[in-house]
Amino acid sequence: MALHTPDQLTERLKRRSVDIRWRGQALDDVTEHPAFAPTLHSWGTWLYQAAFDPETAPTMVAGPDLNGEQSHVFWHMASTVEDLEQNLAAARLLAERSPLAGYASIGRDELQALLIVTHRLDADRGTGYHQRVRDYVSRFQREQLMTAAAVTDVKGDRAKRPAEQDDPDLYLHVVERTAEGIVVRGAKAHTSGSVGAEELIVIPTRAMRADDADYAVSFAVPVDAPGLTLIARAFNAGSDSAWEAPISSHDELAETLTIFDDVFVPYERVFLLGEWEYAGEVANTFASVNRQGYLGTESGKLRLFIGAAQRIAELNGVAGVGHIREKIAQLIRLERSIWALGVAASRESSCTPAGYQVPDPVLTNAGKHICMEGHFMATRLLLEIAGGAVTTAPLAEDLLADDIRPLVEKYLRGADPEQTWERLKVLKLIRDLAASEYSGYWNTEIIHGSGSPAAEILAMYRETDLGACKRLVERALSGREAIMPPAGAAA
Ligand SMILES: Cc1cc2nc3c(=O)[nH]c(=O)nc-3n(C[C@H](O)[C@H](O)[C@H](O)COP(=O)(O)OP(=O)(O)OC[C@H]3O[C@@H](n4cnc5c(N)ncnc54)[C@H](O)[C@@H]3O)c2cc1C
């Protein structure tokens, strides 16, 4: 049985010797630092614990993995439609309790893309990358390694490709090849969860051309490899109070600016090296796999929104009002549509020659795009239903002070005077979900996380069979012949 406990992860994280900077200081042990506790819960404790929790374990345990063992679903590589459906359900289940945990499969998603693309690359070129990726994935599954995804380069002038930049280090690149491995330099931005990771999985962020060959590189590296520096950000802005911040006190995703200052990577960990023609395929396959999980996460988060909307409507005494019901129905419509796209993307997935399943890219990207549009509508609807006390309710210390408490109970009640404290708790939950620094984080995450909306539009356009749609037009132009046999033809 390959399942690891949260404690095993924490022990391993303590053994790392990572160069993490936080507010100008180097941190000795990130596992003890309060700023990163929410990240280590959502992308650590909860993620690992969910495989043991009786309510979630049936969805979280998958198998067999490459070692023939049961594995946690977020370490499992999908090779069937059912695997993809399980992945979607797992993201939703994790997100219902800790929304950002739904995204924690990102390193696995990169490895799945590498398994698929290196299989084709080896067949085309006679290279030996696929077995290296498989060997790494076996270890990743056996040791249940916590990984973070280093995909997005810092990119400098966005209008220029990697080799065209004034400074060659604005995209990560190979600066030296030795007999044992490669040396890489550059920086990846927005590396979610790296403060609590053991390994970084590095892939190219975009398609490349021949003169970008040194930038077409992929590998896995321990986060404490010499030359790696992680400059961390976390918002945990005093929100460790479960009263003021019932979700974000345990759910966050710290990112790092991840700097590679001549980092050595041995060849057995290198999965792409100069084959620029395959860089775009790695990035796009990763995006299709990763964005499917987004749909599960968004569904879980929206179910929280729906529950909060219904509960505050009851506590405010407006649950029977027509426009409130209509708004809650709109939230339900949104959640169900996103879920349906996730299921459809799984059912209409395809099995690659490598034996791994890729969700339908058009359905996945359409779903991800609707997640973005829907998030802002859902936030507005939830705030509209809840009322202004979401942001104006006094803080916990005042609410609980002896001389103020009776005033709170008299003036901040809703429909039922016995439920004043329940009402305040739900208002604080809604503040956290829709009007806090945490919710501001989601506003950016839902737009840019897993790639910008423009990338989704491009993928939908590229992957749709427009020829088939044009043939429908040709047929429509033939008038009644489109549906009737031509005059004189045998029936
Ligand atoms: C909360 C969060 C978590 C993230 N987690 C991770 C992670 O774990 N790992 C990881 O690798 N990345 C992660 N990302 C990065 C994410 O994939 C990027 O933010 C996204 O790809 C956009 O890149 P950018 O932020 O550099 O924006 P930019 O590339 O600067 O884009 C800004 C705008 O310019 C447009 N643009 C940029 N270049 C061009 C061009 N050449 N032509 C036309 N339009 C262009 C974009 O479409 C966009 O509208 C995360 C991002 C966020 C916000």
The ligand as a MOL file (V3000), in Angstrom:
LIG
                    3D

  0  0  0     0  0            999 V3000
M  V30 BEGIN CTAB
M  V30 COUNTS 53 58 0 0 0
M  V30 BEGIN ATOM
M  V30 1 C -2.7510 32.2680 -8.6930 0
M  V30 2 C -1.8890 31.7440 -9.7950 0
M  V30 3 C -1.2730 30.5120 -9.6560 0
M  V30 4 C -0.4320 30.0350 -10.6580 0
M  V30 5 N 0.2250 28.8520 -10.4840 0
M  V30 6 C 1.1550 28.4630 -11.3730 0
M  V30 7 C 1.9720 27.3120 -11.1350 0
M  V30 8 O 1.7990 26.6080 -10.1490 0
M  V30 9 N 2.9540 27.0280 -12.0120 0
M  V30 10 C 3.1770 27.7840 -13.1340 0
M  V30 11 O 4.0720 27.4730 -13.8930 0
M  V30 12 N 2.4090 28.8690 -13.4050 0
M  V30 13 C 1.4110 29.2160 -12.5470 0
M  V30 14 N 0.6470 30.3290 -12.7970 0
M  V30 15 C 0.9630 31.1170 -13.9770 0
M  V30 16 C -0.0900 31.2170 -15.0450 0
M  V30 17 O -0.0730 30.0870 -15.8850 0
M  V30 18 C 0.2110 32.5310 -15.7870 0
M  V30 19 O -0.1500 33.5850 -14.9140 0
M  V30 20 C -0.4850 32.6630 -17.1040 0
M  V30 21 O 0.0080 31.7310 -18.0310 0
M  V30 22 C -0.2850 34.0840 -17.6800 0
M  V30 23 O 1.0860 34.3940 -17.7250 0
M  V30 24 P 1.6100 35.7400 -17.0340 0
M  V30 25 O 1.0720 35.8120 -15.6720 0
M  V30 26 O 3.0650 35.8100 -17.2190 0
M  V30 27 O 0.8980 36.8990 -17.8270 0
M  V30 28 P 1.3350 37.5310 -19.2020 0
M  V30 29 O 1.9380 36.4960 -20.0770 0
M  V30 30 O 2.1000 38.7510 -18.9520 0
M  V30 31 O -0.0730 37.8890 -19.8280 0
M  V30 32 C -0.7620 39.1180 -19.5980 0
M  V30 33 C -1.7060 39.3300 -20.7790 0
M  V30 34 O -0.9400 39.5040 -21.9770 0
M  V30 35 C -1.3470 38.5640 -22.9650 0
M  V30 36 N -0.1430 38.1330 -23.7010 0
M  V30 37 C 1.0470 37.7580 -23.1820 0
M  V30 38 N 1.9130 37.4470 -24.1690 0
M  V30 39 C 1.2440 37.6030 -25.3200 0
M  V30 40 C 1.5880 37.4310 -26.6900 0
M  V30 41 N 2.8150 37.0470 -27.0730 0
M  V30 42 N 0.6340 37.6550 -27.6280 0
M  V30 43 C -0.6080 38.0510 -27.2530 0
M  V30 44 N -0.9880 38.2420 -25.9840 0
M  V30 45 C -0.0750 38.0360 -25.0280 0
M  V30 46 C -1.9650 37.4050 -22.1850 0
M  V30 47 O -2.8920 36.6680 -22.9520 0
M  V30 48 C -2.6290 38.1420 -21.0310 0
M  V30 49 O -3.8920 38.6000 -21.4100 0
M  V30 50 C -0.2300 30.8020 -11.8190 0
M  V30 51 C -0.8810 32.0280 -11.9770 0
M  V30 52 C -1.7010 32.5050 -10.9720 0
M  V30 53 C -2.3740 33.8400 -11.1470 0
M  V30 END ATOM
M  V30 BEGIN BOND
M  V30 1 1 1 2
M  V30 2 1 2 3
M  V30 3 2 2 52
M  V30 4 2 3 4
M  V30 5 1 4 5
M  V30 6 1 4 50
M  V30 7 2 5 6
M  V30 8 1 6 7
M  V30 9 1 6 13
M  V30 10 2 7 8
M  V30 11 1 7 9
M  V30 12 1 9 10
M  V30 13 2 10 11
M  V30 14 1 10 12
M  V30 15 2 12 13
M  V30 16 1 13 14
M  V30 17 1 14 15
M  V30 18 1 14 50
M  V30 19 1 15 16
M  V30 20 1 16 17
M  V30 21 1 16 18
M  V30 22 1 18 19
M  V30 23 1 18 20
M  V30 24 1 20 21
M  V30 25 1 20 22
M  V30 26 1 22 23
M  V30 27 1 23 24
M  V30 28 2 24 25
M  V30 29 1 24 26
M  V30 30 1 24 27
M  V30 31 1 27 28
M  V30 32 2 28 29
M  V30 33 1 28 30
M  V30 34 1 28 31
M  V30 35 1 31 32
M  V30 36 1 32 33
M  V30 37 1 33 34
M  V30 38 1 33 48
M  V30 39 1 34 35
M  V30 40 1 35 36
M  V30 41 1 35 46
M  V30 42 1 36 37
M  V30 43 1 36 45
M  V30 44 2 37 38
M  V30 45 1 38 39
M  V30 46 1 39 40
M  V30 47 2 39 45
M  V30 48 1 40 41
M  V30 49 2 40 42
M  V30 50 1 42 43
M  V30 51 2 43 44
M  V30 52 1 44 45
M  V30 53 1 46 47
M  V30 54 1 46 48
M  V30 55 1 48 49
M  V30 56 2 50 51
M  V30 57 1 51 52
M  V30 58 1 52 53
M  V30 END BOND
M  V30 END CTAB
M  END
